[in-house]
Amino acid sequence: MSELASKATKSDADDQLASKRSQFLLDGDVYLDGNSLGALPASVPGRLEDVVRREWGELRIRSWEESGWWTAPERIGDRIAPLVGAAAGQIVVGDSTSVNVFKALVGAVRIATAERGAGRDEILVDATTFPTDGYIAESAARMTGCRLRPLAPADVPAALSHRTAAVLLNHVDYRTGRLHDLPSLTAAVHAVGAIAVWDLCHSAGALPVGLDEHGVDLAVGCTYKYLNGGPGSPAYLYVRRDLQDRFDSPLPGWNSHAEPFGMRPAYEPAPGALRGRVGTPDILSMLALEAALEVWEGVSIDTVRTKSLALTDFFLECVTEYVPEGRVESLTPVRHEERGSQVALRCEDAATVMKHLIARGVVGDFRAPDILRFGFTPLYVTYSDVERAARALAETLAP
């Protein structure tokens, strides 16, 4: 056994989260793509069967009340809240990340322009963002009459002014795994009276976020990555408590009406975070997500972060030791305070390399033009997985 393989075995024996792995349905592959789609928690299939056969099949319409379907969006939101550092009553689950970005960004501009002085006619957006956030921001800017300014996150503080209405930023860069400084950037946005909107898709469930602690105004995120909610599982919207009565959603629906079954022609928003709801909740995927979140019982997000950093450190160590020099270049920051829970390696012919890795039982993913991405979900990834993945990469790249 190699020195690094022995180190992996010892680290696995000392792993505080080791027992969580058995709560997922895993095969013999090394699964390092949880930053795209989390593995299946073992509790989900049985829960979904019960939802379909009993709640839908037998109780039918009664399940809206008797099975708690109606309150699922806020109930599940409260289960996500501790994972992103939020108190209960501020997160509602439903719709896609894209839809929630639209709601949050337009709502942010409306608050800023209505309350914080005339002339707030600019939206700043992370220029390195996942493309959809940029598309939504462009549409929101047209809709609200704002100018859109794409910038690198590091350039945002210098660009802020009395004209800034809202700023949309990603907590972790989806390509490189770079973690942006949420506390300082949020403080800078607030210093000019603007509204901060954060996309947490690549951080929630992988590291502490601290929404309440750092005074974030609005945040959105998906649930199918590190939260393991399943393909297309519903996203969530966070609205800070003191902003809830002023949050004016651009998508008012019957589900966010103060009296949803009153069928009134005039819209009156529901109190609290509920005004972030729109239409009928997608019950099957929502209840699958609720079951998936059971794996977080008794888990500290700080413990998750500690293991995440240890896994990514170990992977980079193994890559350095095993992979022929000059074959890959790490794009992931070395500094822990700048790193999410993935490692991105620049590699010639990366698409073909990833296909070969997957054929060898090491599953990551590829991002054009030349990036290999490896996501590390601390609840089920082991140190032995990491060592095996780096060794397979080295063998694939060997001359």
Sequence and secondary structure as in RCSB ss.txt:
>XXXX:A:sequence
MSELASKATKSDADDQLASKRSQFLLDGDVYLDGNSLGALPASVPGRLEDVVRREWGELRIRSWEESGWWTAPER
IGDRIAPLVGAAAGQIVVGDSTSVNVFKALVGAVRIATAERGAGRDEILVDATTFPTDGYIAESAARMTGCRLRP
LAPADVPAALSHRTAAVLLNHVDYRTGRLHDLPSLTAAVHAVGAIAVWDLCHSAGALPVGLDEHGVDLAVGCTYK
YLNGGPGSPAYLYVRRDLQDRFDSPLPGWNSHAEPFGMRPAYEPAPGALRGRVGTPDILSMLALEAALEVWEGVS
IDTVRTKSLALTDFFLECVTEYVPEGRVESLTPVRHEERGSQVALRCEDAATVMKHLIARGVVGDFRAPDILRFG
FTPLYVTYSDVERAARALAETLAP
>XXXX:A:secstr
  HHHHHHHHHHHT TTGGGGGGEE  SSEE BTTTS  EETTHHHHHHHIIIIIIIIIGGGHHHHT  TTHHHH
HHHHHGGGGT  TTSEEE S HHHHHHHHHHHHHHHHHHHS TT  EEEEETTS HHHHHHHHHHHHHHT EEEE
E GGGHHHH  TTEEEEEEESB TTT BB  HHHHHHHHHHTT EEEEE TTTTTTS   TTTTT  EEEE SSS
TT   TT   EEEE GGGGGG   SS  GGGBSSTTS  SS  B SGGGGG  SS  HHHHHHHHHHGGGGTT  
HHHHHHHHHHHHHHHHHHHHHHS TTSEEE S SSGGGB SEEEEEETTHHHHHHHHHHTTEE EEETTTEEEEE
  TTT  HHHHHHHHHHHHHHH  
